[in-house]
């Protein structure tokens, strides 16, 4: 979408160059991967602690 807007602006203003998006796209993907990693680590930590306490409770009950 951004590329289309830039092409229209360039056509209106008579420019002959285009925008380079590869660098920006790589940064966006890196930010998404980092955010996903934070969410996954947080979820595993919460679920891991909860599962551990449930297993310990079941072990005490059985023992």
mmCIF file as gemmi writes it, N, C-alpha and C atoms, coordinates in Angstrom:
data_model
loop_
_atom_site.group_PDB
_atom_site.id
_atom_site.type_symbol
_atom_site.label_atom_id
_atom_site.label_alt_id
_atom_site.label_comp_id
_atom_site.label_asym_id
_atom_site.label_entity_id
_atom_site.label_seq_id
_atom_site.pdbx_PDB_ins_code
_atom_site.Cartn_x
_atom_site.Cartn_y
_atom_site.Cartn_z
_atom_site.occupancy
_atom_site.B_iso_or_equiv
_atom_site.pdbx_formal_charge
_atom_site.auth_seq_id
_atom_site.auth_asym_id
_atom_site.pdbx_PDB_model_num
ATOM 1 N N . UNK Axp A 1 ? 0.825 -1.188 0 1 0 ? 1 A 1
ATOM 2 C CA . UNK Axp A 1 ? 0 0 0 1 0 ? 1 A 1
ATOM 3 C C . UNK Axp A 1 ? 0.869 1.252 0 1 0 ? 1 A 1
ATOM 4 N N . UNK Axp A 2 ? 1.903 1.256 0.85 1 0 ? 2 A 1
ATOM 5 C CA . UNK Axp A 2 ? 2.805 2.395 0.905 1 0 ? 2 A 1
ATOM 6 C C . UNK Axp A 2 ? 3.484 2.614 -0.441 1 0 ? 2 A 1
ATOM 7 N N . UNK Axp A 3 ? 3.826 1.525 -1.087 1 0 ? 3 A 1
ATOM 8 C CA . UNK Axp A 3 ? 4.485 1.631 -2.39 1 0 ? 3 A 1
ATOM 9 C C . UNK Axp A 3 ? 3.575 2.321 -3.401 1 0 ? 3 A 1
ATOM 10 N N . UNK Axp A 4 ? 2.287 2.008 -3.37 1 0 ? 4 A 1
ATOM 11 C CA . UNK Axp A 4 ? 1.329 2.634 -4.285 1 0 ? 4 A 1
ATOM 12 C C . UNK Axp A 4 ? 1.228 4.132 -4.013 1 0 ? 4 A 1
ATOM 13 N N . UNK Axp A 5 ? 1.174 4.512 -2.741 1 0 ? 5 A 1
ATOM 14 C CA . UNK Axp A 5 ? 1.094 5.928 -2.386 1 0 ? 5 A 1
ATOM 15 C C . UNK Axp A 5 ? 2.338 6.667 -2.862 1 0 ? 5 A 1
ATOM 16 N N . UNK Axp A 6 ? 3.498 6.072 -2.673 1 0 ? 6 A 1
ATOM 17 C CA . UNK Axp A 6 ? 4.746 6.697 -3.101 1 0 ? 6 A 1
ATOM 18 C C . UNK Axp A 6 ? 4.774 6.847 -4.615 1 0 ? 6 A 1
ATOM 19 N N . UNK Axp A 7 ? 4.305 5.834 -5.34 1 0 ? 7 A 1
ATOM 20 C CA . UNK Axp A 7 ? 4.274 5.921 -6.803 1 0 ? 7 A 1
ATOM 21 C C . UNK Axp A 7 ? 3.36 7.049 -7.269 1 0 ? 7 A 1
ATOM 22 N N . UNK Axp A 8 ? 2.207 7.193 -6.599 1 0 ? 8 A 1
ATOM 23 C CA . UNK Axp A 8 ? 1.283 8.269 -6.96 1 0 ? 8 A 1
ATOM 24 C C . UNK Axp A 8 ? 1.909 9.63 -6.67 1 0 ? 8 A 1
ATOM 25 N N . UNK Axp A 9 ? 2.54 9.768 -5.505 1 0 ? 9 A 1
ATOM 26 C CA . UNK Axp A 9 ? 3.209 11.028 -5.171 1 0 ? 9 A 1
ATOM 27 C C . UNK Axp A 9 ? 4.317 11.341 -6.163 1 0 ? 9 A 1
ATOM 28 N N . UNK Axp A 10 ? 5.09 10.344 -6.528 1 0 ? 10 A 1
ATOM 29 C CA . UNK Axp A 10 ? 6.176 10.546 -7.48 1 0 ? 10 A 1
ATOM 30 C C . UNK Axp A 10 ? 5.63 10.957 -8.838 1 0 ? 10 A 1
ATOM 31 N N . UNK Axp A 11 ? 4.522 10.355 -9.242 1 0 ? 11 A 1
ATOM 32 C CA . UNK Axp A 11 ? 3.922 10.703 -10.53 1 0 ? 11 A 1
ATOM 33 C C . UNK Axp A 11 ? 3.408 12.138 -10.517 1 0 ? 11 A 1
ATOM 34 N N . UNK Axp A 12 ? 2.787 12.538 -9.399 1 0 ? 12 A 1
ATOM 35 C CA . UNK Axp A 12 ? 2.254 13.9 -9.303 1 0 ? 12 A 1
ATOM 36 C C . UNK Axp A 12 ? 3.382 14.924 -9.272 1 0 ? 12 A 1
ATOM 37 N N . UNK Axp A 13 ? 4.424 14.635 -8.531 1 0 ? 13 A 1
ATOM 38 C CA . UNK Axp A 13 ? 5.522 15.576 -8.369 1 0 ? 13 A 1
ATOM 39 C C . UNK Axp A 13 ? 6.579 15.445 -9.459 1 0 ? 13 A 1
ATOM 40 N N . UNK Axp A 14 ? 6.452 14.458 -10.326 1 0 ? 14 A 1
ATOM 41 C CA . UNK Axp A 14 ? 7.385 14.288 -11.422 1 0 ? 14 A 1
ATOM 42 C C . UNK Axp A 14 ? 8.706 13.67 -11.024 1 0 ? 14 A 1
ATOM 43 N N . UNK Axp A 15 ? 8.736 12.98 -9.914 1 0 ? 15 A 1
ATOM 44 C CA . UNK Axp A 15 ? 9.981 12.343 -9.476 1 0 ? 15 A 1
ATOM 45 C C . UNK Axp A 15 ? 10.158 11.008 -10.19 1 0 ? 15 A 1
ATOM 46 N N . UNK Axp A 16 ? 11.409 10.582 -10.299 1 0 ? 16 A 1
ATOM 47 C CA . UNK Axp A 16 ? 11.718 9.336 -10.988 1 0 ? 16 A 1
ATOM 48 C C . UNK Axp A 16 ? 12.286 8.265 -10.071 1 0 ? 16 A 1
ATOM 49 N N . UNK Axp A 17 ? 12.241 8.458 -8.781 1 0 ? 17 A 1
ATOM 50 C CA . UNK Axp A 17 ? 12.8 7.458 -7.865 1 0 ? 17 A 1
ATOM 51 C C . UNK Axp A 17 ? 11.702 6.841 -7.018 1 0 ? 17 A 1
ATOM 52 N N . UNK Axp A 18 ? 12.008 5.696 -6.433 1 0 ? 18 A 1
ATOM 53 C CA . UNK Axp A 18 ? 11.036 4.967 -5.611 1 0 ? 18 A 1
ATOM 54 C C . UNK Axp A 18 ? 11.613 4.753 -4.219 1 0 ? 18 A 1
ATOM 55 N N . UNK Axp A 19 ? 10.754 4.41 -3.296 1 0 ? 19 A 1
ATOM 56 C CA . UNK Axp A 19 ? 11.18 4.176 -1.912 1 0 ? 19 A 1
ATOM 57 C C . UNK Axp A 19 ? 11.73 2.755 -1.769 1 0 ? 19 A 1
ATOM 58 N N . UNK Axp A 20 ? 12.741 2.608 -0.927 1 0 ? 20 A 1
ATOM 59 C CA . UNK Axp A 20 ? 13.314 1.298 -0.63 1 0 ? 20 A 1
ATOM 60 C C . UNK Axp A 20 ? 12.724 0.828 0.692 1 0 ? 20 A 1
ATOM 61 N N . UNK Axp A 21 ? 11.992 -0.291 0.693 1 0 ? 21 A 1
ATOM 62 C CA . UNK Axp A 21 ? 11.264 -0.741 1.874 1 0 ? 21 A 1
ATOM 63 C C . UNK Axp A 21 ? 11.926 -1.914 2.587 1 0 ? 21 A 1
ATOM 64 N N . UNK Axp A 22 ? 12.946 -2.507 2.021 1 0 ? 22 A 1
ATOM 65 C CA . UNK Axp A 22 ? 13.497 -3.724 2.624 1 0 ? 22 A 1
ATOM 66 C C . UNK Axp A 22 ? 13.988 -3.506 4.042 1 0 ? 22 A 1
ATOM 67 N N . UNK Axp A 23 ? 14.674 -2.404 4.3 1 0 ? 23 A 1
ATOM 68 C CA . UNK Axp A 23 ? 15.191 -2.134 5.635 1 0 ? 23 A 1
ATOM 69 C C . UNK Axp A 23 ? 14.073 -1.964 6.648 1 0 ? 23 A 1
ATOM 70 N N . UNK Axp A 24 ? 13.054 -1.208 6.28 1 0 ? 24 A 1
ATOM 71 C CA . UNK Axp A 24 ? 11.922 -0.988 7.183 1 0 ? 24 A 1
ATOM 72 C C . UNK Axp A 24 ? 11.176 -2.294 7.434 1 0 ? 24 A 1
ATOM 73 N N . UNK Axp A 25 ? 11.009 -3.092 6.411 1 0 ? 25 A 1
ATOM 74 C CA . UNK Axp A 25 ? 10.299 -4.357 6.565 1 0 ? 25 A 1
ATOM 75 C C . UNK Axp A 25 ? 11.058 -5.294 7.5 1 0 ? 25 A 1
ATOM 76 N N . UNK Axp A 26 ? 12.364 -5.336 7.383 1 0 ? 26 A 1
ATOM 77 C CA . UNK Axp A 26 ? 13.168 -6.19 8.259 1 0 ? 26 A 1
ATOM 78 C C . UNK Axp A 26 ? 13.024 -5.756 9.717 1 0 ? 26 A 1
ATOM 79 N N . UNK Axp A 27 ? 13.006 -4.456 9.953 1 0 ? 27 A 1
ATOM 80 C CA . UNK Axp A 27 ? 12.844 -3.95 11.318 1 0 ? 27 A 1
ATOM 81 C C . UNK Axp A 27 ? 11.466 -4.319 11.852 1 0 ? 27 A 1
ATOM 82 N N . UNK Axp A 28 ? 10.445 -4.188 11.028 1 0 ? 28 A 1
ATOM 83 C CA . UNK Axp A 28 ? 9.09 -4.547 11.461 1 0 ? 28 A 1
ATOM 84 C C . UNK Axp A 28 ? 9.001 -6.03 11.812 1 0 ? 28 A 1
ATOM 85 N N . UNK Axp A 29 ? 9.592 -6.888 10.993 1 0 ? 29 A 1
ATOM 86 C CA . UNK Axp A 29 ? 9.576 -8.319 11.291 1 0 ? 29 A 1
ATOM 87 C C . UNK Axp A 29 ? 10.347 -8.621 12.575 1 0 ? 29 A 1
ATOM 88 N N . UNK Axp A 30 ? 11.462 -7.95 12.782 1 0 ? 30 A 1
ATOM 89 C CA . UNK Axp A 30 ? 12.243 -8.167 13.999 1 0 ? 30 A 1
ATOM 90 C C . UNK Axp A 30 ? 11.445 -7.76 15.233 1 0 ? 30 A 1
ATOM 91 N N . UNK Axp A 31 ? 10.719 -6.649 15.144 1 0 ? 31 A 1
ATOM 92 C CA . UNK Axp A 31 ? 9.89 -6.221 16.275 1 0 ? 31 A 1
ATOM 93 C C . UNK Axp A 31 ? 8.764 -7.212 16.533 1 0 ? 31 A 1
ATOM 94 N N . UNK Axp A 32 ? 8.159 -7.741 15.479 1 0 ? 32 A 1
ATOM 95 C CA . UNK Axp A 32 ? 7.094 -8.731 15.663 1 0 ? 32 A 1
ATOM 96 C C . UNK Axp A 32 ? 7.634 -9.999 16.304 1 0 ? 32 A 1
ATOM 97 N N . UNK Axp A 33 ? 8.791 -10.458 15.861 1 0 ? 33 A 1
ATOM 98 C CA . UNK Axp A 33 ? 9.39 -11.673 16.428 1 0 ? 33 A 1
ATOM 99 C C . UNK Axp A 33 ? 9.724 -11.457 17.9 1 0 ? 33 A 1
ATOM 100 N N . UNK Axp A 34 ? 10.26 -10.279 18.228 1 0 ? 34 A 1
ATOM 101 C CA . UNK Axp A 34 ? 10.59 -9.988 19.621 1 0 ? 34 A 1
ATOM 102 C C . UNK Axp A 34 ? 9.337 -9.956 20.489 1 0 ? 34 A 1
ATOM 103 N N . UNK Axp A 35 ? 8.267 -9.348 19.986 1 0 ? 35 A 1
ATOM 104 C CA . UNK Axp A 35 ? 7.019 -9.296 20.748 1 0 ? 35 A 1
ATOM 105 C C . UNK Axp A 35 ? 6.43 -10.689 20.94 1 0 ? 35 A 1
ATOM 106 N N . UNK Axp A 36 ? 6.457 -11.503 19.903 1 0 ? 36 A 1
ATOM 107 C CA . UNK Axp A 36 ? 5.96 -12.878 20.009 1 0 ? 36 A 1
ATOM 108 C C . UNK Axp A 36 ? 6.784 -13.659 21.026 1 0 ? 36 A 1
ATOM 109 N N . UNK Axp A 37 ? 8.102 -13.474 21.008 1 0 ? 37 A 1
ATOM 110 C CA . UNK Axp A 37 ? 8.97 -14.171 21.957 1 0 ? 37 A 1
ATOM 111 C C . UNK Axp A 37 ? 8.639 -13.771 23.389 1 0 ? 37 A 1
ATOM 112 N N . UNK Axp A 38 ? 8.401 -12.487 23.628 1 0 ? 38 A 1
ATOM 113 C CA . UNK Axp A 38 ? 8.055 -12.028 24.977 1 0 ? 38 A 1
ATOM 114 C C . UNK Axp A 38 ? 6.742 -12.642 25.431 1 0 ? 38 A 1
ATOM 115 N N . UNK Axp A 39 ? 5.751 -12.672 24.544 1 0 ? 39 A 1
ATOM 116 C CA . UNK Axp A 39 ? 4.45 -13.252 24.892 1 0 ? 39 A 1
ATOM 117 C C . UNK Axp A 39 ? 4.584 -14.748 25.176 1 0 ? 39 A 1
ATOM 118 N N . UNK Axp A 40 ? 5.335 -15.454 24.354 1 0 ? 40 A 1
ATOM 119 C CA . UNK Axp A 40 ? 5.513 -16.902 24.545 1 0 ? 40 A 1
ATOM 120 C C . UNK Axp A 40 ? 6.24 -17.177 25.862 1 0 ? 40 A 1
ATOM 121 N N . UNK Axp A 41 ? 7.297 -16.436 26.13 1 0 ? 41 A 1
ATOM 122 C CA . UNK Axp A 41 ? 8.048 -16.642 27.373 1 0 ? 41 A 1
ATOM 123 C C . UNK Axp A 41 ? 7.161 -16.359 28.581 1 0 ? 41 A 1
ATOM 124 N N . UNK Axp A 42 ? 6.383 -15.277 28.523 1 0 ? 42 A 1
ATOM 125 C CA . UNK Axp A 42 ? 5.464 -14.969 29.625 1 0 ? 42 A 1
ATOM 126 C C . UNK Axp A 42 ? 4.417 -16.051 29.81 1 0 ? 42 A 1
ATOM 127 N N . UNK Axp A 43 ? 3.852 -16.538 28.714 1 0 ? 43 A 1
ATOM 128 C CA . UNK Axp A 43 ? 2.842 -17.598 28.809 1 0 ? 43 A 1
ATOM 129 C C . UNK Axp A 43 ? 3.402 -18.892 29.353 1 0 ? 43 A 1
ATOM 130 N N . UNK Axp A 44 ? 4.568 -19.257 28.897 1 0 ? 44 A 1
ATOM 131 C CA . UNK Axp A 44 ? 5.188 -20.498 29.383 1 0 ? 44 A 1
ATOM 132 C C . UNK Axp A 44 ? 5.527 -20.377 30.857 1 0 ? 44 A 1
ATOM 133 N N . UNK Axp A 45 ? 5.997 -19.224 31.272 1 0 ? 45 A 1
ATOM 134 C CA . UNK Axp A 45 ? 6.321 -19.019 32.69 1 0 ? 45 A 1
ATOM 135 C C . UNK Axp A 45 ? 5.071 -19.148 33.553 1 0 ? 45 A 1
ATOM 136 N N . UNK Axp A 46 ? 3.993 -18.467 33.156 1 0 ? 46 A 1
ATOM 137 C CA . UNK Axp A 46 ? 2.753 -18.537 33.936 1 0 ? 46 A 1
ATOM 138 C C . UNK Axp A 46 ? 2.175 -19.945 33.946 1 0 ? 46 A 1
ATOM 139 N N . UNK Axp A 47 ? 2.097 -20.566 32.784 1 0 ? 47 A 1
ATOM 140 C CA . UNK Axp A 47 ? 1.538 -21.915 32.716 1 0 ? 47 A 1
ATOM 141 C C . UNK Axp A 47 ? 2.439 -22.937 33.385 1 0 ? 47 A 1
ATOM 142 N N . UNK Axp A 48 ? 3.731 -22.736 33.276 1 0 ? 48 A 1
ATOM 143 C CA . UNK Axp A 48 ? 4.671 -23.659 33.907 1 0 ? 48 A 1
ATOM 144 C C . UNK Axp A 48 ? 4.551 -23.638 35.415 1 0 ? 48 A 1
ATOM 145 N N . UNK Axp A 49 ? 4.472 -22.44 35.992 1 0 ? 49 A 1
ATOM 146 C CA . UNK Axp A 49 ? 4.317 -22.33 37.451 1 0 ? 49 A 1
ATOM 147 C C . UNK Axp A 49 ? 2.98 -22.906 37.897 1 0 ? 49 A 1
ATOM 148 N N . UNK Axp A 50 ? 1.931 -22.634 37.15 1 0 ? 50 A 1
ATOM 149 C CA . UNK Axp A 50 ? 0.606 -23.144 37.488 1 0 ? 50 A 1
ATOM 150 C C . UNK Axp A 50 ? 0.578 -24.67 37.391 1 0 ? 50 A 1
ATOM 151 N N . UNK Axp A 51 ? 1.15 -25.22 36.332 1 0 ? 51 A 1
ATOM 152 C CA . UNK Axp A 51 ? 1.178 -26.675 36.159 1 0 ? 51 A 1
ATOM 153 C C . UNK Axp A 51 ? 2.012 -27.326 37.256 1 0 ? 51 A 1
ATOM 154 N N . UNK Axp A 52 ? 3.116 -26.707 37.614 1 0 ? 52 A 1
ATOM 155 C CA . UNK Axp A 52 ? 3.968 -27.256 38.669 1 0 ? 52 A 1
ATOM 156 C C . UNK Axp A 52 ? 3.218 -27.326 39.994 1 0 ? 52 A 1
ATOM 157 N N . UNK Axp A 53 ? 2.483 -26.274 40.327 1 0 ? 53 A 1
ATOM 158 C CA . UNK Axp A 53 ? 1.737 -26.293 41.594 1 0 ? 53 A 1
ATOM 159 C C . UNK Axp A 53 ? 0.615 -27.331 41.555 1 0 ? 53 A 1
ATOM 160 N N . UNK Axp A 54 ? -0.007 -27.513 40.405 1 0 ? 54 A 1
ATOM 161 C CA . UNK Axp A 54 ? -1.064 -28.531 40.287 1 0 ? 54 A 1
ATOM 162 C C . UNK Axp A 54 ? -0.496 -29.944 40.443 1 0 ? 54 A 1
ATOM 163 N N . UNK Axp A 55 ? 0.663 -30.207 39.815 1 0 ? 55 A 1
ATOM 164 C CA . UNK Axp A 55 ? 1.299 -31.513 39.937 1 0 ? 55 A 1
ATOM 165 C C . UNK Axp A 55 ? 1.725 -31.776 41.388 1 0 ? 55 A 1
ATOM 166 N N . UNK Axp A 56 ? 2.274 -30.741 42.039 1 0 ? 56 A 1
ATOM 167 C CA . UNK Axp A 56 ? 2.671 -30.893 43.44 1 0 ? 56 A 1
ATOM 168 C C . UNK Axp A 56 ? 1.463 -31.171 44.326 1 0 ? 56 A 1
ATOM 169 N N . UNK Axp A 57 ? 0.363 -30.474 44.064 1 0 ? 57 A 1
ATOM 170 C CA . UNK Axp A 57 ? -0.865 -30.704 44.833 1 0 ? 57 A 1
ATOM 171 C C . UNK Axp A 57 ? -1.378 -32.127 44.624 1 0 ? 57 A 1
ATOM 172 N N . UNK Axp A 58 ? -1.359 -32.594 43.381 1 0 ? 58 A 1
ATOM 173 C CA . UNK Axp A 58 ? -1.802 -33.959 43.091 1 0 ? 58 A 1
ATOM 174 C C . UNK Axp A 58 ? -0.873 -34.977 43.729 1 0 ? 58 A 1
ATOM 175 N N . UNK Axp A 59 ? 0.434 -34.703 43.742 1 0 ? 59 A 1
ATOM 176 C CA . UNK Axp A 59 ? 1.391 -35.63 44.335 1 0 ? 59 A 1
ATOM 177 C C . UNK Axp A 59 ? 1.178 -35.738 45.838 1 0 ? 59 A 1
ATOM 178 N N . UNK Axp A 60 ? 0.901 -34.614 46.485 1 0 ? 60 A 1
ATOM 179 C CA . UNK Axp A 60 ? 0.664 -34.627 47.935 1 0 ? 60 A 1
ATOM 180 C C . UNK Axp A 60 ? -0.622 -35.396 48.227 1 0 ? 60 A 1
ATOM 181 N N . UNK Axp A 61 ? -1.641 -35.198 47.405 1 0 ? 61 A 1
ATOM 182 C CA . UNK Axp A 61 ? -2.919 -35.876 47.613 1 0 ? 61 A 1
ATOM 183 C C . UNK Axp A 61 ? -2.757 -37.392 47.444 1 0 ? 61 A 1
ATOM 184 N N . UNK Axp A 62 ? -2.022 -37.817 46.445 1 0 ? 62 A 1
ATOM 185 C CA . UNK Axp A 62 ? -1.832 -39.234 46.172 1 0 ? 62 A 1
ATOM 186 C C . UNK Axp A 62 ? -0.936 -39.876 47.232 1 0 ? 62 A 1
ATOM 187 N N . UNK Axp A 63 ? 0.052 -39.15 47.661 1 0 ? 63 A 1
ATOM 188 C CA . UNK Axp A 63 ? 1.033 -39.691 48.609 1 0 ? 63 A 1
ATOM 189 C C . UNK Axp A 63 ? 0.376 -39.799 49.943 1 0 ? 63 A 1
